[in-house]
Amino acid sequence: MNIQHINVKFYIQNPESVSLESYNKIFNTWIQTHRTEEMLVDVADYLHVHHGPGIMLIGHEANYSLDNTEGRLGLLYNRKLQENGSNEEKLAQAFRAVLTAAQILEKENDLQINTKEVQVILNDRFLFPNTEETFKTLKPDFKNFFDKLYNGDAYTFERNTESRQRFILDVKADSAPSTESLLEHLPAIAESVHA
C-alpha cells in the first residue's frame, strides 16, 4: 500500500495553559516569515466548534493546527498533497514537518509537547479503510519507522477499530524523548531506506 495524506498529531502536555486565541496572530506571523517548508496561505479560527479543529494554519501542501478533537489538544499536521517515495520516507516527511513546528512552538511559545504519545491518521477512507487488513498490510512499515524514531525504546500500537472512522493508529512509547532527539533520528530513517 502506498500511503498518502498522512496526519500526525502530538498532544500538548500543558493544554490548560494554552491561550488558543493568541495563535491566530502567531500563525499569521508564520505565514509572513515563511516558518515552514510548505507554502502557508491563511489562518482559520474554529474555536467556536466544541472539540473541533481549533486554530488552523492553512497551507498549499499541508495544514497545521492546534487541534482539540476529542477534547485532546495537540499539534496536528495534515499532509494534503501526495508525496513520492517509500512509506517510511513519507512518514519521515510528515514527522519532520510536525516535529519542526513543535520545536518552534516549544522554544518560542512555551508549549510542552508530549512525545510519548502520537496519533497517525491516514486521511483517505477509500484508499485506507479502517480494517484489520489495512493494519496488517501497513504494520511492517509502521514498525520499521517507529523502531528508528524511538531509537529502539519500547512502544505499542493501538488502532481505533470503529469502522466509520478513518484509519487511526495511536502510538504510545515508554520514554519521552525531546522533539530535538526525535528529529535527529529522522535522517537515520532516510539513510536506511536508501541503503
TORZA-221872 format. One record per residue (C-alpha): y, x, z; residue in three letters; residue number from 0. Coordinates in steps of 0.5 Angstrom, whole numbers. Each point is the difference from the previous one (the first is absolute). Layout:
<rs>
+-------+-------+-------+---------+-----+
!     Y !     X !     Z ! residuo ! num !
+-------+-------+-------+---------+-----+
!     Y !     X !     Z !     Ala ! NUM !
...
+-------+-------+-------+---------+-----+
</rs>
This chain:
<rs>
+-------+-------+-------+---------+-----+
!     Y !     X !     Z ! residuo ! num !
+-------+-------+-------+---------+-----+
!     0 !     0 !     0 !     Met !   0 !
!     7 !     3 !    -2 !     Asn !   1 !
!     4 !    -2 !     6 !     Ile !   2 !
!     7 !    -2 !    -1 !     Gln !   3 !
!     6 !    -4 !     3 !     His !   4 !
!    -1 !     4 !     7 !     Ile !   5 !
!     3 !    -3 !     6 !     Asn !   6 !
!     1 !     5 !     6 !     Val !   7 !
!     2 !    -3 !     7 !     Lys !   8 !
!     1 !     5 !     6 !     Phe !   9 !
!     2 !    -4 !     6 !     Tyr !  10 !
!     6 !     1 !     5 !     Ile !  11 !
!    -1 !     3 !     7 !     Gln !  12 !
!     6 !    -3 !     3 !     Asn !  13 !
!     2 !    -7 !    -4 !     Pro !  14 !
!     4 !    -2 !     6 !     Glu !  15 !
!     5 !     5 !    -1 !     Ser !  16 !
!     1 !    -1 !    -8 !     Val !  17 !
!     6 !    -4 !    -2 !     Ser !  18 !
!    -2 !    -2 !    -7 !     Leu !  19 !
!     7 !    -3 !    -2 !     Glu !  20 !
!     2 !     8 !     0 !     Ser !  21 !
!    -5 !     1 !    -5 !     Tyr !  22 !
!     4 !    -3 !    -5 !     Asn !  23 !
!     5 !     5 !     0 !     Lys !  24 !
!    -5 !     6 !     1 !     Ile !  25 !
!    -4 !    -2 !    -6 !     Phe !  26 !
!     6 !    -1 !    -4 !     Asn !  27 !
!     2 !     7 !     1 !     Thr !  28 !
!    -7 !     2 !    -2 !     Trp !  29 !
!     2 !    -3 !    -7 !     Ile !  30 !
!     7 !     3 !     0 !     Gln !  31 !
!    -3 !     7 !     2 !     Thr !  32 !
!    -7 !     0 !    -4 !     His !  33 !
!    -4 !     1 !     6 !     Arg !  34 !
!    -7 !    -1 !    -3 !     Thr !  35 !
!    -3 !     2 !    -7 !     Glu !  36 !
!     0 !    -7 !    -2 !     Glu !  37 !
!     6 !    -4 !    -3 !     Met !  38 !
!     3 !    -4 !     5 !     Leu !  39 !
!     4 !    -6 !    -2 !     Val !  40 !
!     1 !    -5 !     5 !     Asp !  41 !
!    -1 !    -3 !     8 !     Val !  42 !
!    -2 !    -7 !     1 !     Ala !  43 !
!     0 !    -3 !     7 !     Asp !  44 !
!    -6 !    -4 !     2 !     Tyr !  45 !
!     2 !     0 !     8 !     Leu !  46 !
!     0 !    -8 !     0 !     His !  47 !
!    -7 !     0 !    -2 !     Val !  48 !
!    -5 !     0 !     6 !     His !  49 !
!    -5 !     6 !     0 !     His !  50 !
!     3 !     1 !    -7 !     Gly !  51 !
!     2 !     6 !    -4 !     Pro !  52 !
!     6 !     2 !     4 !     Gly !  53 !
!     4 !     4 !    -4 !     Ile !  54 !
!    -2 !     3 !    -7 !     Met !  55 !
!     3 !     5 !    -4 !     Leu !  56 !
!    -2 !    -1 !    -7 !     Ile !  57 !
!    -2 !     5 !    -5 !     Gly !  58 !
!    -2 !     0 !    -7 !     His !  59 !
!    -6 !     3 !     1 !     Glu !  60 !
!    -1 !    -2 !     7 !     Ala !  61 !
!     3 !    -3 !     6 !     Asn !  62 !
!     0 !     2 !     7 !     Tyr !  63 !
!     1 !    -5 !     6 !     Ser !  64 !
!     1 !     0 !     8 !     Leu !  65 !
!    -6 !    -6 !    -1 !     Asp !  66 !
!    -1 !    -5 !     6 !     Asn !  67 !
!    -6 !    -3 !    -3 !     Thr !  68 !
!    -5 !    -3 !     6 !     Glu !  69 !
!     5 !     2 !     5 !     Gly !  70 !
!    -1 !     7 !    -1 !     Arg !  71 !
!     6 !     4 !    -2 !     Leu !  72 !
!    -2 !     6 !    -5 !     Gly !  73 !
!     3 !     4 !    -5 !     Leu !  74 !
!    -3 !    -2 !    -7 !     Leu !  75 !
!    -1 !     3 !    -7 !     Tyr !  76 !
!    -1 !    -5 !    -5 !     Asn !  77 !
!    -2 !     4 !    -7 !     Arg !  78 !
!     2 !    -5 !    -6 !     Lys !  79 !
!    -2 !     5 !    -6 !     Leu !  80 !
!    -6 !     2 !    -2 !     Gln !  81 !
!    -2 !     8 !     2 !     Glu !  82 !
!    -4 !     4 !    -4 !     Asn !  83 !
!    -5 !     5 !     3 !     Gly !  84 !
!    -6 !    -1 !     4 !     Ser !  85 !
!    -1 !    -5 !     6 !     Asn !  86 !
!     1 !     6 !     5 !     Glu !  87 !
!     7 !     2 !    -4 !     Glu !  88 !
!     2 !    -7 !     0 !     Lys !  89 !
!    -1 !    -1 !     8 !     Leu !  90 !
!     3 !     7 !     1 !     Ala !  91 !
!     7 !    -2 !    -4 !     Gln !  92 !
!     0 !    -6 !     4 !     Ala !  93 !
!    -1 !     3 !     6 !     Phe !  94 !
!     5 !     6 !    -2 !     Arg !  95 !
!     6 !    -5 !    -1 !     Ala !  96 !
!    -1 !    -4 !     6 !     Val !  97 !
!    -1 !     6 !     5 !     Leu !  98 !
!     6 !     3 !    -3 !     Thr !  99 !
!     4 !    -6 !     1 !     Ala ! 100 !
!    -3 !    -1 !     7 !     Ala ! 101 !
!     2 !     7 !     2 !     Gln ! 102 !
!     7 !    -1 !    -3 !     Ile ! 103 !
!     1 !    -6 !     5 !     Leu ! 104 !
!    -3 !     4 !     6 !     Glu ! 105 !
!     5 !     5 !    -1 !     Lys ! 106 !
!     6 !    -4 !    -2 !     Glu ! 107 !
!    -1 !    -7 !     4 !     Asn ! 108 !
!    -5 !     2 !     6 !     Asp ! 109 !
!    -6 !    -5 !    -3 !     Leu ! 110 !
!    -6 !     2 !     3 !     Gln ! 111 !
!    -6 !     0 !    -5 !     Ile ! 112 !
!    -7 !    -2 !     3 !     Asn ! 113 !
!    -4 !     5 !    -5 !     Thr ! 114 !
!    -7 !    -2 !     4 !     Lys ! 115 !
!     0 !    -7 !    -4 !     Glu ! 116 !
!     2 !    -1 !    -7 !     Val ! 117 !
!    -2 !    -6 !    -5 !     Gln ! 118 !
!    -1 !     1 !    -7 !     Val ! 119 !
!     0 !    -6 !    -5 !     Ile ! 120 !
!    -2 !    -1 !    -7 !     Leu ! 121 !
!     5 !    -5 !    -2 !     Asn ! 122 !
!    -4 !    -3 !    -6 !     Asp ! 123 !
!    -5 !    -5 !     2 !     Arg ! 124 !
!    -2 !    -1 !    -7 !     Phe ! 125 !
!    -2 !     8 !    -1 !     Leu ! 126 !
!    -2 !     1 !     7 !     Phe ! 127 !
!    -3 !    -7 !     3 !     Pro ! 128 !
!     0 !     1 !     8 !     Asn ! 129 !
!    -8 !     0 !    -1 !     Thr ! 130 !
!    -5 !     5 !     4 !     Glu ! 131 !
!    -2 !     2 !    -7 !     Glu ! 132 !
!     7 !     3 !    -2 !     Thr ! 133 !
!     0 !     3 !     7 !     Phe ! 134 !
!    -7 !     4 !    -1 !     Lys ! 135 !
!     3 !     2 !    -7 !     Thr ! 136 !
!     6 !     3 !     3 !     Leu ! 137 !
!    -2 !     2 !     6 !     Lys ! 138 !
!    -2 !     7 !    -2 !     Pro ! 139 !
!     7 !     1 !    -3 !     Asp ! 140 !
!     3 !    -2 !     7 !     Phe ! 141 !
!    -5 !     4 !     4 !     Lys ! 142 !
!     2 !     7 !    -4 !     Asn ! 143 !
!     7 !    -2 !     0 !     Phe ! 144 !
!     0 !    -1 !     8 !     Phe ! 145 !
!    -4 !     5 !     2 !     Asp ! 146 !
!     5 !     5 !    -3 !     Lys ! 147 !
!     6 !    -4 !     2 !     Leu ! 148 !
!    -2 !     0 !     7 !     Tyr ! 149 !
!    -3 !     7 !     0 !     Asn ! 150 !
!    -7 !    -1 !     2 !     Gly ! 151 !
!     2 !    -4 !     6 !     Asp ! 152 !
!    -4 !    -7 !     1 !     Ala ! 153 !
!     3 !    -6 !    -2 !     Tyr ! 154 !
!    -3 !    -7 !    -2 !     Thr ! 155 !
!     1 !    -5 !    -6 !     Phe ! 156 !
!     1 !    -8 !     2 !     Glu ! 157 !
!     0 !    -4 !    -6 !     Arg ! 158 !
!     3 !    -7 !     0 !     Asn ! 159 !
!    -5 !    -5 !    -2 !     Thr ! 160 !
!     4 !    -6 !    -2 !     Glu ! 161 !
!    -2 !    -1 !    -7 !     Ser ! 162 !
!     7 !    -3 !    -1 !     Arg ! 163 !
!     4 !     6 !     2 !     Gln ! 164 !
!     1 !     6 !    -4 !     Arg ! 165 !
!    -5 !     6 !     1 !     Phe ! 166 !
!     3 !     3 !     6 !     Ile ! 167 !
!    -3 !     6 !     4 !     Leu ! 168 !
!     2 !     2 !     7 !     Asp ! 169 !
!    -1 !     7 !     2 !     Val ! 170 !
!     0 !     2 !     7 !     Lys ! 171 !
!     0 !     7 !     2 !     Ala ! 172 !
!    -2 !     3 !     7 !     Asp ! 173 !
!     6 !     5 !    -1 !     Ser ! 174 !
!     7 !    -1 !    -2 !     Ala ! 175 !
!     3 !     6 !    -4 !     Pro ! 176 !
!     7 !     1 !    -2 !     Ser ! 177 !
!     3 !    -3 !    -6 !     Thr ! 178 !
!     1 !     7 !    -2 !     Glu ! 179 !
!    -7 !     2 !     1 !     Ser ! 180 !
!    -3 !    -6 !    -4 !     Leu ! 181 !
!     5 !     3 !    -6 !     Leu ! 182 !
!    -3 !     7 !     1 !     Glu ! 183 !
!    -7 !    -3 !    -1 !     His ! 184 !
!     2 !    -3 !    -7 !     Leu ! 185 !
!     1 !     6 !    -4 !     Pro ! 186 !
!    -8 !     2 !     2 !     Ala ! 187 !
!    -2 !    -7 !    -3 !     Ile ! 188 !
!     3 !     1 !    -6 !     Ala ! 189 !
!    -3 !     7 !    -1 !     Glu ! 190 !
!    -7 !    -2 !     2 !     Ser ! 191 !
!     1 !    -6 !    -6 !     Val ! 192 !
!     1 !     6 !    -5 !     His ! 193 !
!    -5 !     5 !     3 !     Ala ! 194 !
+-------+-------+-------+---------+-----+
</rs>
